[in-house]
Amino acid sequence: MRAKAIVSGDIDYQSEDVLGLARQLLGKTLVTSLDGKICRGIIAETEAYRAPDDRACHAYGNKITPRTLTMFGRGGTAYIYLCYGIHHLFNVVTGPEGTAHAVLIRALIPQEGIEFMLERRKHKQLNYKLTRGPGALSVALGIHTKMNGTHLLTSNSAIRILNTGLHLSTEDISQSPRIGVGYAGESALLPWRFYVKNCPWVSG
């Protein structure tokens, strides 16, 4: 990962440019602090979801339900939902209040608390599957739907996103259509998945 043309700095979570924020989140540090267990890693893969026009977005058409209500909140909070009744998927809400945009965090490069991640994932040794994919990532970091709505920028939050000074060059970032949204018609073709190029932790 080079540090030439900077594409990630301090993030304005109130920005309505969810695609730009999905790129900027690459290289940021995701931290969880639960029961005295601190885990952290570098975000390596994201997907952008944008209401009201994106059919793959839960809030397509600005639909407000008990599940999507969190998406309409102020940017910088966690939107965590249950997928297939099994996977707790972690998203970052972006945009001003009333704008239902979110970025799904799909992969992480582990840095700290790897022993806790291994324990939660029931893995005996470190491997690329540990935090590859949004479901695996949430298990490894202890992220659960009960944390839905957590503010990600508060120092004592159970989940935080930090800017630790890692900046990626534009050459280090690739993009593609999102994964697993074939039901969304033309929206499924949008190249709104962003990832660190040649990173073995990336899920797709």
C-alpha positions as CSV (number, residue, x, y, z in Angstrom):
1,M,0.0,0.0,0.0
2,R,1.6,3.2,-1.2
3,A,1.1,6.7,0.1
4,K,1.1,9.0,-2.9
5,A,-2.1,10.6,-4.2
6,I,-4.1,10.7,-0.9
7,V,-7.7,9.6,-1.1
8,S,-8.4,9.1,2.6
9,G,-8.0,11.7,5.3
10,D,-10.3,12.9,8.1
11,I,-13.8,11.8,7.2
12,D,-16.9,14.0,7.1
13,Y,-19.6,11.5,7.9
14,Q,-22.2,14.1,7.1
15,S,-21.2,14.2,3.5
16,E,-23.9,13.0,1.0
17,D,-21.2,11.5,-1.2
18,V,-21.5,7.9,0.1
19,L,-19.3,6.6,-2.7
20,G,-16.5,8.9,-1.7
21,L,-16.9,7.9,1.9
22,A,-16.7,4.2,1.0
23,R,-13.3,4.9,-0.6
24,Q,-12.2,7.0,2.3
25,L,-13.0,4.3,4.9
26,L,-10.4,2.1,3.3
27,G,-7.2,2.3,5.4
28,K,-9.1,3.5,8.5
29,T,-8.9,1.5,11.7
30,L,-11.9,-0.3,13.1
31,V,-11.7,-1.0,16.8
32,T,-14.0,-2.9,19.2
33,S,-13.7,-2.9,23.0
34,L,-15.8,-5.5,24.6
35,D,-15.4,-7.0,28.1
36,G,-11.9,-5.8,28.3
37,K,-11.0,-7.4,24.9
38,I,-9.6,-4.8,22.4
39,C,-9.5,-5.8,18.8
40,R,-8.5,-3.7,15.9
41,G,-7.7,-3.9,12.2
42,I,-7.4,-1.9,9.0
43,I,-10.5,-1.7,6.8
44,A,-9.7,-3.4,3.4
45,E,-13.1,-3.6,1.6
46,T,-16.3,-1.6,1.6
47,E,-19.6,-1.4,-0.3
48,A,-21.8,1.8,-0.7
49,Y,-25.6,1.7,-0.4
50,R,-27.6,4.8,-1.3
51,A,-31.3,5.6,-0.8
52,P,-33.6,6.4,-2.3
53,D,-32.5,5.2,-5.8
54,D,-30.4,2.2,-5.1
55,R,-32.5,-1.0,-5.2
56,A,-29.9,-2.9,-3.2
57,C,-30.3,-0.5,-0.3
58,H,-32.6,-1.5,2.6
59,A,-34.1,2.0,2.5
60,Y,-34.8,2.0,-1.3
61,G,-37.5,4.5,-2.0
62,N,-36.7,6.1,1.4
63,K,-38.7,3.2,3.0
64,I,-38.7,3.6,6.8
65,T,-39.1,0.4,8.8
66,P,-38.0,-0.6,12.3
67,R,-34.9,-2.1,10.7
68,T,-34.0,0.9,8.4
69,L,-34.8,3.6,11.0
70,T,-31.1,3.7,12.0
71,M,-30.1,4.5,8.5
72,F,-32.0,7.7,8.6
73,G,-30.0,9.0,11.6
74,R,-27.0,11.2,11.6
75,G,-23.9,9.9,9.8
76,G,-21.2,8.3,12.0
77,T,-23.3,5.7,13.7
78,A,-23.4,1.9,13.3
79,Y,-26.2,0.2,11.3
80,I,-26.0,-3.5,12.2
81,Y,-28.6,-5.9,10.8
82,L,-29.1,-9.7,10.8
83,C,-28.7,-11.4,7.4
84,Y,-30.3,-14.8,6.7
85,G,-31.0,-15.0,10.5
86,I,-27.3,-15.7,11.1
87,H,-24.8,-13.0,10.1
88,H,-24.6,-9.7,12.0
89,L,-23.4,-7.2,9.3
90,F,-21.8,-4.0,10.3
91,N,-22.4,-0.8,8.3
92,V,-21.4,2.8,8.8
93,V,-24.3,5.3,8.4
94,T,-23.3,8.3,6.4
95,G,-24.9,11.6,5.4
96,P,-27.0,14.1,7.3
97,E,-30.0,13.1,9.4
98,G,-32.8,12.0,7.1
99,T,-30.5,10.7,4.3
100,A,-30.4,6.9,4.4
101,H,-26.9,6.2,3.1
102,A,-24.6,3.5,4.5
103,V,-21.3,1.7,3.9
104,L,-21.0,-2.0,4.5
105,I,-17.6,-3.0,5.9
106,R,-16.7,-6.3,4.2
107,A,-13.1,-7.1,5.2
108,L,-10.4,-6.3,7.8
109,I,-6.7,-6.7,8.1
110,P,-6.2,-7.8,11.7
111,Q,-3.7,-5.9,13.8
112,E,-4.5,-6.3,17.5
113,G,-6.4,-8.7,19.7
114,I,-6.0,-11.5,17.1
115,E,-6.1,-14.1,19.9
116,F,-9.6,-12.9,20.7
117,M,-10.7,-13.0,17.1
118,L,-9.4,-16.6,16.8
119,E,-11.3,-17.6,19.9
120,R,-14.6,-16.0,18.6
121,R,-14.2,-17.6,15.2
122,K,-13.1,-20.9,16.7
123,H,-9.9,-20.9,14.6
124,K,-6.7,-22.4,15.8
125,Q,-4.3,-20.2,13.8
126,L,-4.3,-17.0,11.9
127,N,-5.6,-17.3,8.3
128,Y,-7.1,-15.0,5.7
129,K,-10.6,-16.3,6.4
130,L,-10.5,-14.8,9.9
131,T,-11.9,-11.4,8.9
132,R,-12.7,-12.0,5.2
133,G,-16.3,-11.3,4.5
134,P,-18.8,-9.1,6.5
135,G,-20.2,-12.0,8.6
136,A,-16.8,-13.3,9.6
137,L,-15.6,-9.9,10.4
138,S,-18.4,-9.2,12.8
139,V,-17.9,-12.5,14.6
140,A,-14.2,-11.9,15.0
141,L,-14.7,-8.5,16.4
142,G,-17.7,-9.4,18.6
143,I,-20.1,-7.1,16.7
144,H,-23.7,-7.9,17.3
145,T,-27.1,-6.3,16.4
146,K,-27.4,-5.2,20.0
147,M,-24.8,-2.5,19.1
148,N,-27.0,-1.1,16.4
149,G,-27.0,2.7,16.6
150,T,-23.6,3.0,18.4
151,H,-21.9,6.3,17.8
152,L,-18.6,5.4,16.1
153,L,-16.6,8.6,16.9
154,T,-16.9,8.6,20.7
155,S,-13.8,7.6,22.6
156,N,-15.6,5.2,24.9
157,S,-17.8,3.5,22.3
158,A,-17.7,-0.3,22.0
159,I,-17.1,0.2,18.3
160,R,-14.9,3.0,16.9
161,I,-13.4,4.1,13.6
162,L,-10.0,5.8,13.9
163,N,-7.9,7.8,11.5
164,T,-4.4,6.5,12.3
165,G,-2.7,8.2,9.4
166,L,-2.6,5.5,6.8
167,H,-3.4,6.9,3.4
168,L,-3.9,4.9,0.2
169,S,-2.9,6.0,-3.2
170,T,-5.6,5.9,-6.0
171,E,-3.5,3.1,-7.6
172,D,-4.0,1.0,-4.4
173,I,-7.8,0.9,-4.7
174,S,-10.0,-1.1,-7.0
175,Q,-13.7,-1.2,-7.5
176,S,-16.3,-3.6,-8.8
177,P,-20.1,-4.4,-8.6
178,R,-21.2,-5.3,-5.1
179,I,-21.5,-8.9,-4.0
180,G,-24.7,-10.8,-3.4
181,V,-27.2,-8.2,-4.7
182,G,-28.3,-9.9,-7.9
183,Y,-31.9,-9.3,-6.9
184,A,-31.5,-5.5,-7.3
185,G,-31.8,-5.4,-11.1
186,E,-29.7,-2.7,-12.7
187,S,-28.5,-1.5,-9.3
188,A,-26.6,-4.8,-9.0
189,L,-24.3,-3.7,-11.8
190,L,-23.2,-0.4,-10.1
191,P,-19.5,-0.5,-9.3
192,W,-20.0,0.5,-5.7
193,R,-17.6,-2.1,-4.0
194,F,-14.2,-0.7,-3.1
195,Y,-11.2,-2.7,-1.9
196,V,-7.4,-2.6,-1.4
197,K,-5.9,-4.0,-4.5
198,N,-4.0,-7.3,-4.2
199,C,-4.9,-7.6,-0.5
200,P,-5.4,-11.3,0.5
201,W,-7.9,-10.3,3.2
202,V,-10.4,-9.0,0.7
203,S,-13.5,-11.2,0.4
204,G,-14.5,-11.2,-3.3
